[in-house]
């Protein structure tokens, strides 16, 4: 069987379809569909809030947050600018122009937990150990820029310890249980993806927690940035991530 190269996994759509084939991972994946007028109309009315994102892209570039008004109308935010529309037709027309004919996806919106009124999500780093076992080597929170909809470091997000971000939302015992759950989910995802892409050595799983503390897989990065872990005061996680990374680069 021909081995698929790792760089073939740039498509969020391909990664989503791959993960949906695993029954234990599928419940954590928000409804995700191709961007078109029919899907946009159905999803904005079903969920009230959605994200429109490029099928291929990094650092949160091009991501749009769209919402339906409580009474009527629609709006979307791109970077720091918010636009309002009275009708669905005008709303769709503007979004279609913004996507410029490129391939975009629509994802059910997750109302992320907040810290100091700023949204945050969690990055779980999963790496192949020197013994050839998938291991969750790092977990870090990403606090979004106050005026932006994405949490990426390159878009003004701030890497922070999850203990700080979640301290007002759950107890230390519950935090430990949640961390274990996310680590198990991450390693399951890596093992599942490795069956199709045998050459992968690491993945970064972006997880959003909603108000009921349910974890949702927002995205999987096949070339995750290890250096965000260096932003933490405790460097032990960063050292482990880099040690595993150096080992995998020798392979």
N, C-alpha and C positions, 0 to 999 in steps of 0.2 A: 504493500500500500504506500502511495506517495505521501510523504510527510508535508503537512501544510506549514508554511512559514508563519512565524509569530506576527510579522508585520501585516499579514492578511486580515488581522482582527481589529481593524480600525473602525469598522461599521458597528454602530450601536445597535442597529437592527439585527445584524447577524448574531451578535453576542446575546441579545435579548431572546431571540428564537432558540438559540442553543441552550440557554439557561431554563427556558420554559419546558424543555424536554425532560427535566428532572423534577419528579413529583414532590420532593422534599424542599426544593428551592422555589418552585412556581408560586406558592402562596405569598412570598415576600416581594414579588415583582409587581409594581403598579401597572394597571392597564396601559399598554403602549401600542400605538398604531401609526401607520404612515399618515403624513399630513396630506389631507385633501379636504374639500369643502364638506362632504358628507360626514367624515369622521370628526371634523372640527365642530360642526353643528351638534352632532350627537353627544360628543364628550363634554363640550362646554355646558350643555343643558343637564347632563347627567351628574357632573362633578362640581360645577360652579367655578372651579379653578383648575387650570391645566398649565403645563409647561410645553412650549414649542421649542424644539432644539434640533440643531443640525445633526444629520445622521453621522457625519464625520466631523470631528472638531475636538479641540482640547482647551483646557483652562477656562471652561465655561463661556467661551466666545460664542456669540450668536444666540444665546439662550433667551427666550421670551417668556414672561409670566402673564397669562391672560385670565381674565375673570369676567363673570356675568354679574351685572348689578343686582342688588337685592330686589328692586322693583322692575327696572328695565334698563336696557343699554348694556354696553360691553366696554371693557378697557384692557389695555395691555401695557406692560412695562418692558422696555429694552434698555439695558444699562441703567441710567438714572432718569430717563424720560418716560412719562406716562401719557398715553393717548386715550381719549374717550370717544365712543361711537354710540349713536342713537339706534342704529339698526345692525342686524347680523350681517347684512350684505356689505355695508361699509366696513365693518369689522373684518370680515373675511378678505375683502378686496385689499385692505391695507396690509394684512398679514401676508397675503400671497405676494404682494409687491416686495415686502420686507425679505421674504425667503428667496426672492429672485429666481425662482425656477429650480433652485437646488433641492436636493432631497432632505426633507425635514421629517421629524417624528413628533407626535403628540403624546404626552404622558400625563396620566392622572396626577393632579396636583396634590402634594402632601403638605399639610399645614405643619411646618417644622416647629419643634420646640424653640424657645427663645431664651437668651441670656442677656440681661440688660436691654431688652427690647430689640435684640438683633438675632436673626435666625442663625441656627448652626446645624451642621451635620457631622458625621463621623467617618473617618477614613480608617479602614482596617487593612493593614499590610500583611499579605500572606506570601510566604517564600518557601522554596524547597530547601530543606535542611541538608547539611553535608551527608546525612545518612539516607537522603532520598525520600524524606517524609515531609508532607506539607505541614507547615506550622505557621500560626499567626504570631508574627514577630513584633508587631507594633499596632497601637490604636491611639488615635489622636482626634481631637475635635477641631472643627474649622468654623470659626465665628465670622459670619458674613459682614461685609461693609454695610454701614447703616442705610446707605442710599441705594444699595444694589440687591439684586435677587439671587446672585450666586455666591458661594462661599469660598471659591478658589483663592489660594494665596496670590496668584498672578492677577486677580481682579480685586485685590484689596482685602481679602479675607485674612483672618488672624489665626494661625495654628495655636491651639491651647490644650491643656490637659483636660481629659473628659471629666475628671473629678471636679474641676472648677465649674465646667459648663452644666453639669448635671446635679450639682450639690443641692440646688433648690427644688429639684424635680423628684428625687428619690433618695432612699437611705443608702448608706455605704454597702449594706448587705445586698440590697436589690441591685446596686451598681455592679457588684461582683458577679451576680447571676447574669445580668445583662451582658457584661463583658465576655463571660464564658459562652453565652448564646451566640454573640456576634462572631467570636473566634471560631466556633464550630461551624457556623454558617459559611464563613470565609473559606475554611479548609475544604468543606464539601464542594463549594463552587470551584475552587482551584482543581480539585481532583476530577470533577466532572468535565471541566474545560480541557484538561490535559488529555482526555481520551480522544478529543478531536484535534487538539494542537499539542502534540507530545513535546515540543521544544520549549514550552513556557516554563519559566523558573520563578516567576513572581506575578502577583496581581494586586491591585489596590481596589478595594471594595468601598464605594461611597454609600453610606447608609443614612437615611433620614428617619428620625423618630417623630411620630405624630403625637398628638396631645394625650393619647391613651398609652403612650410609650411602646407602640407597635413599631417594629423595625421594617423599613422598606428599602429595597435595593434601588438606588437612584441610578447608579452607573458602575461599570467595571472597567478599570484602566489596566491595560496590558503592559504599560511602561510607566509605573507609578514613580513619582518623585520621592526619593528616600530622604531628601535633605530637609523636608518639613519637620521631621522628627528631631532635627538639631535645634529647633526653636524651643523645645521643652527644656525646663531648668534641669531636670533629671536626664542625663545623657545615656543612661544604660540602654534604653530602648533604641536610640540612634546607633549606638555601638553595635548592637546585635543585628540590626537591619543592614548596616554596612558590612559586617562580617559575612553574613549570608550572601549579600550581593556580590562581594568580591569572590566568594567561592563559586557562585553560579557563572560569573564571567570567565572563569578559568575552564569551564566545561566545554 
